[in-house]
Amino acid sequence: MCELYFSVVIPVYNDKVRLEKCLDALIRQRFDQRKFEVIVVNNDPDGSIVLDDQYYNKLNLELVNEISPGSYSARNKGIQCSNAEIIAFTDSDCIPDSDWLSNAMQYFENDYSRINGIVAGKVPLFFINPNSMSFAEIYEKYTGFDFESYVKEGSCGAGNWFSYKSVLTEFGGFNSQLKSNGDTELSKRISKKYNIIFAPDVIVSHPSRYLIKDIVYKYRRLLGGTYNRKFENSHKGFLFYMISFSWRRLRFAIKKIFIIHPKESVPIFFVCLAIIIGTWKEYILLLQGNDAKR
């Protein structure tokens, strides 16, 4: 039997349909199927996942449960269950490119000193109908995942992340108390000791959000993660952060009015306005002691 090279960890919460599309993409990998395993971590304590036998027949697949809420608890469970030297993280709503694993391998093959703490791939968005996009899709067209910029800041998103298992365990894995920003928190710690490399040919596609409410929820969730990481003991600092955040969203919308067609700048303005209103509502809830959204 071939020695495992990758353990692919996928947290999932009530998202079976998109999970199956992700697994279909893993079946299509141009990489020896015997050299990677797939660990799906169900993070829904109230529901089980039943996958078709084809996934077990075509993939080295294990389905485990993690009842502690949050994707970071689920990812930590995946790390614990993994058997390969390198962990590959993606999400249940993502579609890995067919060369995802084979291209990622190249960044580890010559890493003789094991200084690559994280290899961060590219995450392009895809749309339901590129010729007729919703307001939310237009907004995300201009604000999608920029993993190259994340890497320059010493961080990485968990949707397309590769690390040695030894590095992840050295730093204690993800902070399971966080519902958001846990990938930023861990990657910034790792980047202080190891390299973080942006790998533009290691590609995972992510669907754009279609509804404005989903965009707003994303920012409310991210705000909760930021609050837990930085501002639980500094309400004054949190207020200044909110003012700065709101101004940056408003400035972004105003700039777009002058540089792109109204068919796109107007939707962007309305989405930014909805984000500002939604995050201020979340700000109040957090200060009242409500839990951050997952």
C-alpha positions as CSV (number, residue, x, y, z in Angstrom):
1,M,0.0,0.0,0.0
2,C,1.3,3.5,-0.8
3,E,2.2,5.8,2.0
4,L,-0.3,8.6,2.6
5,Y,1.0,12.0,1.5
6,F,-2.1,14.2,2.3
7,S,-5.0,14.1,4.7
8,V,-7.7,16.3,3.3
9,V,-9.9,17.7,6.1
10,I,-13.4,19.1,5.3
11,P,-15.6,20.4,8.1
12,V,-19.3,20.4,7.2
13,Y,-22.4,21.7,8.8
14,N,-25.8,20.9,7.2
15,D,-24.3,21.2,3.7
16,K,-24.5,17.7,2.2
17,V,-25.4,18.7,-1.4
18,R,-22.3,21.0,-1.7
19,L,-20.2,18.5,0.2
20,E,-20.9,15.9,-2.5
21,K,-19.7,18.3,-5.2
22,C,-16.5,18.8,-3.3
23,L,-16.0,15.0,-2.9
24,D,-16.7,14.6,-6.7
25,A,-13.9,17.0,-7.3
26,L,-11.6,15.0,-5.1
27,I,-12.4,11.9,-7.0
28,R,-11.3,13.7,-10.2
29,Q,-7.8,14.6,-8.7
30,R,-4.8,13.9,-10.9
31,F,-3.1,12.5,-7.9
32,D,-2.7,8.9,-6.8
33,Q,-5.9,8.1,-4.9
34,R,-3.9,5.8,-2.7
35,K,-1.7,8.6,-1.5
36,F,-4.4,10.8,0.1
37,E,-7.2,10.3,2.6
38,V,-10.3,12.4,3.0
39,I,-11.7,13.2,6.5
40,V,-15.1,14.7,6.6
41,V,-16.0,16.1,10.0
42,N,-19.7,16.5,10.6
43,N,-20.2,19.5,12.9
44,D,-24.0,19.3,13.2
45,P,-24.8,17.8,16.6
46,D,-28.5,17.4,15.6
47,G,-28.0,15.7,12.3
48,S,-26.0,12.9,10.7
49,I,-24.7,12.7,7.2
50,V,-25.2,9.6,5.0
51,L,-23.0,9.5,2.0
52,D,-23.4,7.3,-1.1
53,D,-21.2,4.2,-1.2
54,Q,-19.5,5.5,-4.3
55,Y,-17.5,8.0,-2.2
56,Y,-16.2,5.3,0.1
57,N,-15.4,3.1,-3.0
58,K,-13.6,5.8,-4.9
59,L,-12.0,7.7,-2.0
60,N,-10.1,6.7,1.1
61,L,-12.9,8.4,3.0
62,E,-13.6,8.6,6.8
63,L,-16.7,10.4,8.2
64,V,-16.4,11.5,11.8
65,N,-18.4,13.7,14.1
66,E,-17.5,16.6,16.3
67,I,-20.3,17.9,18.5
68,S,-18.4,21.0,19.8
69,P,-19.8,23.8,17.7
70,G,-17.6,25.6,15.2
71,S,-15.5,24.8,12.1
72,Y,-12.3,25.2,14.1
73,S,-13.3,22.4,16.5
74,A,-14.2,20.3,13.5
75,R,-10.8,21.0,11.8
76,N,-9.0,20.1,15.1
77,K,-10.9,16.8,15.1
78,G,-9.8,16.2,11.5
79,I,-6.2,16.9,12.5
80,Q,-6.5,14.4,15.3
81,C,-7.9,11.7,13.0
82,S,-5.4,12.3,10.2
83,N,-2.7,9.8,9.2
84,A,-0.7,11.7,6.7
85,E,2.3,14.0,7.2
86,I,0.6,17.0,5.4
87,I,-2.9,18.3,6.2
88,A,-4.9,19.9,3.4
89,F,-7.9,22.0,4.5
90,T,-10.8,23.0,2.3
91,D,-14.5,23.7,2.9
92,S,-17.6,21.7,2.0
93,D,-18.8,24.4,-0.4
94,C,-15.5,24.5,-2.3
95,I,-14.5,22.8,-5.6
96,P,-10.8,21.8,-5.7
97,D,-9.1,22.0,-9.1
98,S,-8.2,18.6,-10.6
99,D,-4.5,19.4,-10.0
100,W,-5.0,20.8,-6.5
101,L,-3.1,18.1,-4.7
102,S,-0.4,17.4,-7.4
103,N,0.5,21.1,-7.6
104,A,0.5,21.5,-3.8
105,M,2.9,18.5,-3.5
106,Q,5.6,20.5,-5.4
107,Y,5.8,23.1,-2.6
108,F,6.7,20.4,-0.1
109,E,8.9,18.1,-2.2
110,N,11.9,20.4,-2.0
111,D,11.3,21.8,1.4
112,Y,14.2,19.8,2.9
113,S,14.5,22.2,5.9
114,R,10.7,22.0,6.6
115,I,10.4,25.8,6.8
116,N,7.1,26.1,4.9
117,G,4.6,26.4,7.7
118,I,1.7,27.1,5.4
119,V,1.1,26.8,1.6
120,A,-1.9,29.0,0.7
121,G,-3.6,28.4,-2.6
122,K,-5.7,30.6,-4.8
123,V,-9.5,30.8,-4.3
124,P,-11.4,32.3,-7.3
125,L,-15.1,32.8,-7.1
126,F,-17.7,31.3,-9.5
127,F,-21.2,32.7,-10.2
128,I,-24.6,31.1,-10.9
129,N,-24.9,33.2,-14.1
130,P,-21.9,35.6,-14.8
131,N,-24.1,37.5,-17.3
132,S,-26.8,38.3,-14.8
133,M,-25.3,38.6,-11.4
134,S,-27.2,39.5,-8.2
135,F,-26.3,42.5,-6.1
136,A,-24.4,40.2,-3.7
137,E,-22.5,38.6,-6.5
138,I,-21.5,41.9,-7.9
139,Y,-20.2,43.0,-4.5
140,E,-18.2,39.8,-4.2
141,K,-16.8,40.1,-7.7
142,Y,-14.8,43.1,-6.3
143,T,-14.2,41.8,-2.8
144,G,-13.6,38.0,-3.2
145,F,-10.9,36.0,-1.4
146,D,-7.5,37.5,-2.0
147,F,-5.2,34.9,-0.5
148,E,-2.2,36.5,-2.0
149,S,-2.8,39.6,0.0
150,Y,-3.6,37.5,3.1
151,V,-0.2,35.8,2.8
152,K,1.6,39.2,2.5
153,E,0.0,40.1,5.9
154,G,1.2,36.8,7.4
155,S,-2.2,35.0,7.4
156,C,-4.2,32.4,5.5
157,G,-7.8,31.3,5.1
158,A,-8.8,27.7,5.9
159,G,-10.5,27.2,2.6
160,N,-7.2,26.4,0.8
161,W,-4.5,25.7,3.4
162,F,-1.7,23.1,3.5
163,S,0.5,22.5,6.5
164,Y,2.7,19.8,8.0
165,K,0.7,18.1,10.7
166,S,3.7,18.6,13.0
167,V,3.4,22.4,12.6
168,L,-0.3,22.4,13.4
169,T,0.2,20.3,16.5
170,E,3.2,22.4,17.6
171,F,0.9,25.4,17.7
172,G,-2.0,23.6,19.3
173,G,-4.2,23.6,16.3
174,F,-7.0,26.2,15.9
175,N,-8.6,28.1,18.8
176,S,-11.8,26.2,19.1
177,Q,-13.3,29.0,21.2
178,L,-13.5,31.2,18.1
179,K,-16.4,30.9,15.7
180,S,-14.6,33.1,13.1
181,N,-11.1,34.4,12.5
182,G,-9.6,31.2,13.9
183,D,-7.6,30.7,10.7
184,T,-6.3,34.2,10.8
185,E,-5.3,33.7,14.5
186,L,-3.4,30.5,13.9
187,S,-1.8,31.4,10.7
188,K,-0.4,34.7,12.2
189,R,1.2,32.7,15.0
190,I,2.7,30.2,12.6
191,S,4.0,33.0,10.3
192,K,6.2,34.2,13.2
193,K,8.3,31.1,13.0
194,Y,7.7,29.5,9.5
195,N,7.2,30.7,6.0
196,I,3.8,31.2,4.5
197,I,3.9,30.7,0.7
198,F,1.2,31.8,-1.8
199,A,0.7,29.1,-4.4
200,P,-1.3,30.5,-7.4
201,D,-1.5,27.1,-9.1
202,V,-3.0,25.4,-6.1
203,I,-6.6,26.3,-6.8
204,V,-9.9,25.8,-5.0
205,S,-13.0,27.5,-6.4
206,H,-15.6,29.0,-4.1
207,P,-19.2,30.0,-4.9
208,S,-20.1,33.6,-4.6
209,R,-22.9,34.4,-2.2
210,Y,-26.1,35.2,-4.1
211,L,-28.2,37.0,-1.4
212,I,-27.3,40.3,0.4
213,K,-28.4,38.7,3.7
214,D,-25.7,36.1,3.2
215,I,-23.1,38.8,2.7
216,V,-24.3,40.6,5.8
217,Y,-24.3,37.4,7.9
218,K,-20.7,36.8,6.8
219,Y,-19.6,40.2,8.0
220,R,-21.5,39.8,11.3
221,R,-19.8,36.4,11.8
222,L,-16.4,37.9,11.1
223,L,-17.1,40.8,13.5
224,G,-17.8,38.3,16.2
225,G,-14.5,36.6,15.6
226,T,-12.7,39.9,15.7
227,Y,-14.4,40.8,18.9
228,N,-13.5,37.5,20.6
229,R,-9.9,37.8,19.4
230,K,-9.2,41.4,20.2
231,F,-11.9,43.5,21.9
232,E,-13.7,41.5,24.7
233,N,-11.8,43.5,27.2
234,S,-11.6,46.8,25.3
235,H,-15.0,48.1,24.4
236,K,-13.5,51.5,23.6
237,G,-11.2,49.8,21.1
238,F,-14.1,47.9,19.7
239,L,-16.0,51.1,19.1
240,F,-13.1,52.7,17.2
241,Y,-12.8,49.5,15.2
242,M,-16.5,49.7,14.2
243,I,-16.2,53.3,13.2
244,S,-13.1,52.6,11.1
245,F,-14.7,49.5,9.5
246,S,-17.9,51.4,8.6
247,W,-15.9,54.2,7.1
248,R,-13.8,51.8,5.0
249,R,-17.0,50.1,3.6
250,L,-18.5,53.5,2.8
251,R,-15.3,54.8,1.2
252,F,-15.1,51.6,-0.9
253,A,-18.6,52.1,-2.2
254,I,-18.1,55.8,-3.0
255,K,-14.9,55.1,-4.9
256,K,-16.7,52.6,-7.0
257,I,-19.3,55.2,-8.1
258,F,-16.5,57.1,-9.9
259,I,-14.7,54.2,-11.5
260,I,-17.2,51.6,-12.6
261,H,-20.6,51.6,-14.4
262,P,-23.7,52.4,-12.3
263,K,-25.0,48.9,-13.0
264,E,-22.3,47.7,-10.6
265,S,-21.5,50.7,-8.4
266,V,-25.1,51.1,-7.3
267,P,-25.5,47.5,-6.2
268,I,-22.2,47.7,-4.4
269,F,-23.4,50.9,-2.5
270,F,-26.6,49.1,-1.4
271,V,-24.7,46.0,-0.2
272,C,-22.2,48.2,1.7
273,L,-25.0,50.0,3.4
274,A,-26.6,46.7,4.4
275,I,-23.2,45.5,5.8
276,I,-22.8,48.7,7.8
277,I,-26.3,48.4,9.3
278,G,-26.0,44.7,10.0
279,T,-22.6,44.9,11.7
280,W,-23.7,47.7,13.9
281,K,-26.7,45.5,15.0
282,E,-24.2,42.7,15.7
283,Y,-21.9,45.2,17.6
284,I,-24.8,45.9,20.0
285,L,-25.6,42.2,20.4
286,L,-22.0,41.4,21.2
287,L,-21.7,44.1,23.8
288,Q,-24.9,42.7,25.4
289,G,-23.2,39.4,25.9
290,N,-24.6,37.4,22.9
291,D,-22.4,34.7,21.4
292,A,-20.6,35.3,18.2
293,K,-22.3,33.7,15.2
294,R,-20.8,30.5,13.8
